[in-house]
Amino acid sequence: MFLTIATVSSIGSQSSSFFSSLAPSDWIQICGIIASTITSIVAIKISIDTLRQNNKMIEESTRPNIQIYPVYLNSLLYIIIKNFGASEAIIDEVKCSHKFTEAEYCGDINENGFEKLHGAIFCPGYALRCPLVAHSVTNETFQFEVSYHSSEKKYHANFAFNPYSNAPFADTYPSGRNAEKHLEHIANELHDIVKMKL
């Protein structure tokens, strides 16, 4: 016990003697080393954070981006599924909360077209359209859930919208009795095609 206390006391006195023997220039060098070490640690942390942020920005700029939204066009209401990203997306699953009726669905009511999308490849800019009879669409919120992946990462997104609110006014085109009227109708259809690009 006494030996231990004596040893500790000896170490303490040696340390005090060591620090007291340091010249001012030595203290300046020690402070400089400490400051340099702290600066290096901070610089490394900033570099790591910057690298992570850059990787995130690169991933966001090159990732696929599947969006689901409604577009009204010439008495039809289309539910659009489009890849707005910069790389291809492979669809894993698309779910819709709405149960389509025969009056509103332009297809086989016994088949779920969204389930068929499993494994579909959406290249950048590619889109699919689910046509619905606009005046028969129920006034309710549609809930969509989509899962997809790229070659590197998986993604999941949810969408909620009321397609009825996208078709508050009907498009009406007067009947054509001459070539000029028919050309006018063609122009209207071209305008609708432009709207689909919006």
N, C-alpha and C positions, 0 to 999 in steps of 0.2 A: 504493500500500500504506500509506504513512504517512498519506495523507489520509484513508483509510478508518478507520484506527485512531484518528486524531484526531477524526473525526466521531463515531464510536461513543463515545469518551471524553467528547466534548462533550454528547452526548445523555444519557449516564449522569449526568454532573454536573448537567445541567438537571433531570433527573428527581429526583435527590436533593435538589436545591434546591427543587423544587416540593413534594415530600412534607414536607420540613423546614419549609417555610413555612406548612403547614396548621395552623390553630388547632385546639384540642381540640374545639370545636363542629363544625368541618368533619369531623373524624374520626368524631364521633358520627353526623353525617348520612350519611356514606359507609357506616358499619356498619349504620345503619338501612335504607339503600337495599338493601344486600346481603341483609340478613335478610328484608326485604320481598319481594325477588325470589325468594329460596329458598322462602319461605312460599307465594308465588303458584304456583311450579312444583309444589310438593308438593300444593297444593290442586287444581290442574288435573289432576294424575295421579290423585288420589283420586276426583275427579269422573268422569274417564274410566273408571276401574275400576268405580265404582258404576254408571255407565250401562251398561257391558257386563254386569255382574251382573244388573241389572234387566231388560235385554233377554233374558238367558238365562232368568230366572225367568218372564218373560211368555211366552217361546217354549215353555217346559216346561208351562206351565199351559194353553196354547191348542193345543198340537200334538195330532195323532192318536197313538194308542198301541195298536198291534195286539199282542194276546197270543194264544198258542196253548197249550191245556192240555186234559187229559182229564177227563171227568165220567162217572161211572157212574150209570145210571138204568134201573131195571126190566129187567134182563138185557141191556141194551145199553150199550155203552161209546161215548160221543160224544167225538170230538175237536173241541173248540170253537175257532173263530177269531173273536175279538171285538175291537171297537174300544172301549177304555176311555178314549180321549182326549176332547177337547172340540171337535174339528173333524173333518171327513170325511177319510178315507184312501182313496186309490186304489191298488189292489193292482197291483204290477208283476210279481211272481213269488212263487210258493210252491213250495218243494221239500221232499220227504219222502224220507228214506233208506230207509224200509221199503217192501218190495214186498208189497202186500196179496194174500191168498189168497181163493179163492172162499168158503171156510168162514167167514172173518171179515168180509168186505166185503159190505155191504148195498147192492149196486148192480152195475153192469156192470163186471166185472173188467177188461175190455179198454179201459176208459176211465179216464183219470187226472183225477179231479175237481179236483185241486189246480191242474192246468194251466189248467183252464177259468176260474180265478179272475182271470186276467190282465185288467186293466181294470175289475174289480169295484169298486164304490163302497161303502165302509163308513161310514155315518153314525155319529155318536157313539151308543154303546150297541148298535149293530147287531151281530148274531152269526150265524154259520153253523155247522151241526153236521154232522159226518161220522159216521154211525152204524156201529158195528162190533158184531158178535156177541161179547159179552163172554167167554164161555167158550172161544171159538176164537182169541182174541187171543194172539199169541205173547209169551212172556216175554222181551222184549228192549227195548233203549232205542231210541226213535224220535228221529231227528234232523230238526228242521224248520228251514228257512231261508226267511225272508220279506223281500221288498223292497217298499216302498210309498212313496208320496209325498203331500204335501199341495200346496196351491197355491203354497207358498213353498220347501219343502225336501224332500229325499229322506231316507229312513230305511232302516235295515237291522237285522234282529234274528235271533238264533239261539235255538232252544229245544230242549231235550233232556229227555225223560221216558220212564218205563216205564209205559204205560197199564195194564199187568197189575197193577201195584201199587196202582192206584186201584180195583180190583175184587176185593179179597181175599175178600169175603163176598157171597153171592148174596142178592138180595131175594126172599123167598118170601111169597106171599099165598095163604091157604087158599081153596078153592073156595067160592063163595057159593050157598047153597041157599034163601035167602030175601032179602027186600028189605033187611033190616038188614045182612046180609053184603055185599050189593052196594053199599050206601052206605059201608060200611067200606072196600071196595076203592076206591071213588071218593075217599074221604078219603086213602087211601094214595097214589093217583095225584097228588092235589093237593099232598101233602107232597113228592113227587118233583119237581113243578114248582117248588116253593119252593126245593128244593135246586139246581135249575138256575140260580136267580138268585144263588146264593152265589158 
